[in-house]
Amino acid sequence: MNPDTPAPGIPTQFADGLAVYGINENETKYLHQEIFKDRVYIPDGGFQLGTRPVIFDIGANIGMFTLFAHKEWSDARIHAFEPVPQICDVLRRNTEDLPGVHVHQLGAGGGDYTTTISYYPDFTVMSGLDADPDRDAASVRTYVLNKARDEHTPEEFEFISEHVDALLANKFAPVQVDCEIAAMDTLVHRSGVDRIDLLKVDAEGQELAILEGVEESLWPQIENAVVEIDGNGKVVASRDLMERHGMRTSLVQPREYRDTEQYILYAWRVN
């Protein structure tokens, strides 16, 4: 990095002692709540990983799950993949001092190609190849109202519901940026690993394409997976695909995702 260029990211300090650089402070707090406190990527009973597990974080964003995984499995070898350059710069800053963490400015997909991706500077977690401003704004609106209904008084909820549209106005104005996409087998080859003990995928609409692009020879090397996925048809197809490849699955919808098509799919290999 050019020494005259400001370091990327806005710092946020959490009560648990974790300091994280983000692009938007509210978004950073949301990710910390979801991943560290709610532990949405960990099923009941947890994942049973061996010594020095290999973890792939597909759709790493600023690296919150990578930081979580490093805390949970300190000896892990973690490969974090993020295709958006502006986000990947912050990911690198958050993980540069962590042993065993490798950052790749790459996205995962059904094949190897270059393309453009829709990047939302004001809502980075919704950035993706399949981004749709109207749909994405509606999804976030539902989430915000669900949280408000659960956590606030009726009077507070009414106030939030009256102002949520103004809050989200102009937040979903995408910027088109160039990025590189690669199939899972290519990512494995570039990473120099021979297995994946835990595969986490959150790729904003590309999850099924990523799973369908996994070569038959690679499937037995994937021990556990967690996929954040939306679209009922994609959920069923992803679950069936994993089960056909010898994995058991569990499908949950966090309470705040109700009235949406967003789910968390867990999978683990049956030996």
Disulfide bonds with the S-S distance in Angstrom:
none
